Amino acid sequence: MSVTQAASDEVLIARIAQGDRLAMQVLYGRHHVRVYRFGLRLVRDEQVAEDLISEVFLDVWRQAGKFEGRSAVSTWLLAITRFKALSALRRRKDLELDEEAANAIQDQSDDPETAVQKKDTSEALRECLTALSPEHREIVDLVYYHEKSVEEVAEIVGIPENTVKTRLFYARKKLAELLKAAGVERGWP
Amino acid sequence: MMALSKKMLEQEPSEIEVLLPWHAAGTLNARDARRVEEALARDPDLAGQYAAIRGEYEETIHLNESLGAPSARAMQKLFAAIDAEPARTPAAPSLSSRISTFFASLSPRTLAWSASVGAIALLLQAGIIGAVLMKSETSTFQTASLSMNEPITRELGAASAGPAHALVRFTPDARVADITALLDSYQAAIVDGAKGGMFRLQFNKAMNQDELTSLLGRMQREKIVNLAVAAP
C-alpha cells in the first residue's frame, strides 16, 4: 500500500470518528470487496459474508475514534473481519466450531481427490487451495492475496511472527500433499 | 495442529525458506529481500521451491478474484444501521487529526512537498532557538555588567516586530513525517500553501533580519528543502 493511500485511509477514519457519513462511503467503497472475500473464504457462505461486512463496517463507524493508527487501516479491517467470521462460525449450531476445532477441520465439500481428474495444474491448485483447513486458507490468503507482511499477519491472526512464518510453511506443505494426491507433482517438497 | 505436523516437524524449514512467500508477494523489507535473493542465487533447490510458490501466489489471487463482490444489499444494510445509530456530537479534532487532514487535502505531489516543508520548518525552528539563545546570553551579560538600557529579555523587545515568515519549497520525495518533525523543531507552522510549490511558514517568534537569514541558510541546506527564502 502506498504512503498516500495509507494517509488517506487514516484521514477517512478521523472523519468517520466525527460522524462523517461520506467518509464512511468512501472507506467502504475502497475496502468492502477485499473484506468480503476474506470473510467469504472463512465462512464459506455468501449470505453470511455479506452480513459480515455490514457488521465489520458498522464496527468501524462505532470504533473509529479509538483507532490509533498503529497499523494500516486495511489490517485493522481484516482483524475485525476475522473476529466477526469466527464468531459467526461459532454461532452455526451445525458446526459448533471453536477456533481450535475450526483449525483442524477439513472442508468435506472440497475433496482433493476430485482434482485428480483434472489435468489442468492451475485448476487443481485452486481446488487444493480451497481444500486447505480454515487456519491454512486464512494465512495463505492474507499473505498472497491481501499482501500482508509477517508483522501484519501476526497482528490480524493474533499469533507470534515466528508462528506466522512456520504456519504458512506447513500450509504450503499441506498444499503440496493435496496436490500430490491429486496427481500433480511440482518438484517440492 | 494437524495430523501431519509430527512428520513435518522432523523437517524444520530454514530461516530463508519460510520467507519465500513474502518475497514472492513483495512484502519483505529490503534487508530480508536481499538475503532471500542471495540464497536463491546459490541454492537451486530453494529456487525450485520459489518457482512453486510463485504458482501458488498466482492461483491464490485468481481464486480470490473469482469470488466476486457483495451485492448492494450489504451497503444498504450498513447505512440503514448507521442511520439508526444515535447522533454523535462531533468532538473538536485533535491537532494531529487537523494536521493529517490538512496534508490529505493536498495533491500527492504537494503532499510530498509538504512533508519536506515540515522537515525544513523543524530545522528552522532549531536554528531560531539556537540563535535566540545565543543572542539572549549576550544581551543579559551586557545589561548586567554595562548597565545598558536594553530590555532584560530579548523576547519582549522582539515581540513587537511580530512573527517571522518564510517561503519554502520541499523536495518531491520529502515525507510527511520529515516535514512534521522539521516544523516541530523550528517551532513553525504552515500557514499557507502550496502556491507555485511554495509553502508559507510562520515561526512562533520574531527575529531580526540576520537571524532569519542565518536560519534560512541552514534550512536551505536541508536534504528535503529545495528553496527557503524570507517572506514579508
Interface residues (C-beta under 8 A of the other chain):
Chain A: V3 T4 A7 S8 E10 V11 A14 R15 A17 Q18 G19 R21 M24 Q25 Y28 H32 V33 Y36 R37 L40 R41 E46 A49 E50 D51 I53 S54 F57 L58 W61 R62 G65 N103 A104 T121 S122 L125 R126 L129 T130 S133 V140 D141 V143 Y144 Y145 E147 K148 S149 V150 K165 T166 L168 F169 Y170 R172 K173 K174 L175 A176 E177 R186 G187 W188 P189
Chain B: M1 M2 L4 S5 M8 Q11 P13 E17 V18 L19 P21 W22 A24 A25 G26 T27 L28 G48 Q49 A51 A52 I53 G55 E56 Y57 E58 E59 T60 I61 H62 L63 N64 L67 A69 P70 S71 R73 A74 M75 K77 L78 F79 A81 I82 E85 A87 R88 P90 A91 P93 S97 S100 T101 F103 A104 P108 L111 R175 V176
